[in-house]
């Protein structure tokens, strides 16, 4: 699992208290500010979700000052907000998959430069889950890492389909047949002296301590014996 859920981005402002870049004074930053290249580079969804908001945030909407914003509700009901976009590539009600294009980085709304403000709210209503305190949001990076870990576990433990089971069973049978053939070849390659080689074995007994060998060994032993003794093979009708 990648330890950096924001790979491809540079974090310019972290989650937590900071000096507000426009109004000054210490304020709580509800998300993280991410920057990619080029200035209007593509922005992809960090998690699956349904599009709940895809427009320019207006005062009182829950996205005032966020500019062009896309908000996706995940399977837990948490709302993933992508703010300050230059363009939006999805529509309300659309189902979005992790890694799918949702828009392009920009500097709309209250922004000092091109970036993506990404925050995760604990609920999607009312006002799209907006709260004035930090209690309504979670640290985005930690939330993503937790979800990615759960997704990896689910994929590893995902049950096989009927077709996958059929293919797996077929593969097991093929391996069993191959294994049986290999064992048989091993047995044959170290066989006891066959009847047709007994005479040659007796002749070379002073030089042979083991009565087992491969088929080719016994065959060559018989050939050597016949050459050395001049013994001819008897022909049969």
C-alpha positions, 0 to 999 in steps of 0.5 A: 500500500502506498504510504502517500495518498497524495502521490503526484501532488505537493502539499502547500498547506496541511490540515490544522491551524494556520495563518489564513493566507488572505484574511490573516490571523490563526484559523483552522484549515479544514483540509489540505491544499494540493498542487500539481503540474501544470497549473490546470492539471487533471484532478482525479477522485481519491475514492469512489463516490456519488457526485452530490455537488458540482458547481461554483460555491455560493455564500451560505451553500456550504461551499462559499469561497471554494470556487468551482467545487466537486463533492463526492459522497462515499460509502460511509456518507462522508463528503469529499470536497475538491475546491478551487477547480478551473473546470468541472468534469462530472455532474450531480448524481453521477457515480465516480470511481477511484482514479476517475477524472472529476475536474482540473486544478484552478484558482477559483473562489478565495484562492491565492494561486492554482491548487486543489483544496481537498477536505473530508466532511463527516456528513453530507447534510445539511449545508453539505456537511459544513460546520464552523468547527473542526469537529465536522471534518477528518484529516484527509490523508489518514482517512484515505490510508485507512480506506485504502487498507480496507480496500486491499484487505477486501480484494485479497479476501474476495471470494472466487466467482463460479468461473474462477472456481471452475478454472481453479479446479481444472488447474488442480487436476492438471497439476495432479496429472502432471505430478503423477507423470513426473513420479512415474518417470522418476520410478522408471528412471531408477528401475530394477534390472529387467529380465533381458539385462540379467545376463549382462548384469551377471557378467559385469557384477564385479563392477556393479554394486547397485541392482537399480538403474535407468532404462537407458543404463540397462540398454547400454549395459546389454549393448556393451556385453554383446559387443564384448562377448560377440553374442548375437541376438537370436532372431525369431519368426 
